[in-house]
Amino acid sequence: MLTPNIEQTPIQQTRRAFLGRASMGLGGLALTALFNGKLGAAQPGISGFPNHAARIKRVIFLCQAGGASHLELFDHKQALAERDGQPMPESFTKGQQIAQLQGKELLMLAPQHPFQRYGKSGQHMSTLLPHIGSIADDICIVRSMQTEQINHDTAHTFMNTGFRVSGRPSMGSWILYGLGSETEELPGFVVLTSEGGAQSQPIAARQWHSGFLPSRYQGVKFHSSGEPVSYVRNPPGVSRESQAGLIDAVGKLNRIQGEMIDDPEISTRISQYELAFRMQMSVPELVDFSNEPQHIREMYGTEGGDGSYASNCLLARRLAERGVRFIHLYHRGWDHHGEIKKGVETTCGLVDKASAALVKDLKQRGLYDDTLILWCGEFGRTPMSQGDRSKAGRDHHIKGFSMWMAGGGIKPGFSYGATDELGYSAVENIVHVHDLHATMLHLLGIDHTKLTHRFQGRDFRLTDVHGKVVKDVLV
């Protein structure tokens, strides 16, 4: 009788054979779990995070793409109004980065719309923002933002990744990497886009890419109208059972390969197939706005599903209450190089009501205290006019611009920082993009200096080697 040589027994095959005999194997377990809706518990983050008490669970970033003008919205400058049409003092602009106005005559342009005080806090805002004015006592306005990139694409890249060159992970990817997802049925990082009010800025998919992190952390773009995710429904003749069987078979093959070569992208592919299967049930329900009360739809100004910013804000609330960790809305309508007076009025009409409605809705549903809402463009606009004075616009500007934030841990009814008398440079309590990232991570329970990933021999992080938490805007 021959004695088997244990050292020569293929351990990999023995393990698979054992699992195959036990409860139909991994594939059978996966198939059962798919039908029970319990496959792949919410994706965990990396060990050690959060590393201090978190104030929030999620972020909704309302990106006003194109560069919303602080001088028409949140930062009224009386001195600029009084000096309308006069040459911009060279002391402000000499040696500074200027985009399309380089080499042109620089003439000051007065604020194009009046401002007023809102709320008990007396926040000073444009009369074009009456709805955001109605939540003045809930928001913190930062008037001293600065960034480093003066053109749209690189400025978005810097805002989203903390670096000027594409290839780094986006902030949503970093957050998902550190904390994981709270939902099994939807992606943990969702992107929505809308347009209107000015020329539509292109927004490339690399703005929500995972960079050198595993691809399971990248954002998933939902279409703003029609089917939010392509091919989410099975074609005619394909049942849910047959689809589950296909996913089970592909999962088996991928697991075999994963055991052999230990490639993290294989586990990503498995989890994405399984998530896609669950989304076939969750996504149609997500975008069925018929169960939203009429007064809620009226509050946002949309019936839903029409591709508008308002519809996306309502969808953002629905994503938040279903456990999505990072929701990034882009409204591509703020690039006012000409006719800024009319253009800003039009764009405000598209975003003002829904932005405020989102804050109010989150509050009444008990989601406000664990959500951070950020309303910000990639940069601001110049105090100098651009183009014909009768149809003047403003150029890109990075030295000083405004944003607002609200939600868990944010000091409400508060104004922070200031620009100089003409609105050119932030001069008081400057907040850099890296500081915004550090503060956002802090509220999520993450020390921004410790959320790192080793790549090509270096430990990278969202804030690079910079960033400080802006504690003055926190409660």
Secondary structure as GFF3:
##gff-version 3
##sequence-region A 1 475
A	DSSP	three_ten_helix	6	8	.	.	.	ID=ss1
A	DSSP	alpha_helix	11	21	.	.	.	ID=ss2
A	DSSP	alpha_helix	25	36	.	.	.	ID=ss3
A	DSSP	beta_strand	58	65	.	.	.	ID=ss4
A	DSSP	alpha_helix	70	73	.	.	.	ID=ss5
A	DSSP	alpha_helix	78	82	.	.	.	ID=ss6
A	DSSP	alpha_helix	90	93	.	.	.	ID=ss7
A	DSSP	beta_strand	115	118	.	.	.	ID=ss8
A	DSSP	beta_strand	123	126	.	.	.	ID=ss9
A	DSSP	alpha_helix	130	134	.	.	.	ID=ss10
A	DSSP	beta_strand	140	146	.	.	.	ID=ss11
A	DSSP	alpha_helix	152	161	.	.	.	ID=ss12
A	DSSP	alpha_helix	171	179	.	.	.	ID=ss13
A	DSSP	beta_strand	189	195	.	.	.	ID=ss14
A	DSSP	three_ten_helix	205	208	.	.	.	ID=ss15
A	DSSP	three_ten_helix	215	217	.	.	.	ID=ss16
A	DSSP	beta_strand	220	221	.	.	.	ID=ss17
A	DSSP	alpha_helix	240	261	.	.	.	ID=ss18
A	DSSP	alpha_helix	264	286	.	.	.	ID=ss19
A	DSSP	three_ten_helix	289	291	.	.	.	ID=ss20
A	DSSP	alpha_helix	294	300	.	.	.	ID=ss21
A	DSSP	alpha_helix	309	321	.	.	.	ID=ss22
A	DSSP	beta_strand	326	332	.	.	.	ID=ss23
A	DSSP	alpha_helix	340	364	.	.	.	ID=ss24
A	DSSP	three_ten_helix	368	370	.	.	.	ID=ss25
A	DSSP	beta_strand	371	376	.	.	.	ID=ss26
A	DSSP	beta_strand	380	386	.	.	.	ID=ss27
A	DSSP	three_ten_helix	389	391	.	.	.	ID=ss28
A	DSSP	beta_strand	393	397	.	.	.	ID=ss29
A	DSSP	beta_strand	401	407	.	.	.	ID=ss30
A	DSSP	beta_strand	414	416	.	.	.	ID=ss31
A	DSSP	beta_strand	418	419	.	.	.	ID=ss32
A	DSSP	beta_strand	426	428	.	.	.	ID=ss33
A	DSSP	beta_strand	431	432	.	.	.	ID=ss34
A	DSSP	alpha_helix	433	443	.	.	.	ID=ss35
A	DSSP	beta_strand	453	455	.	.	.	ID=ss36
A	DSSP	beta_strand	458	460	.	.	.	ID=ss37
A	DSSP	three_ten_helix	471	473	.	.	.	ID=ss38
###
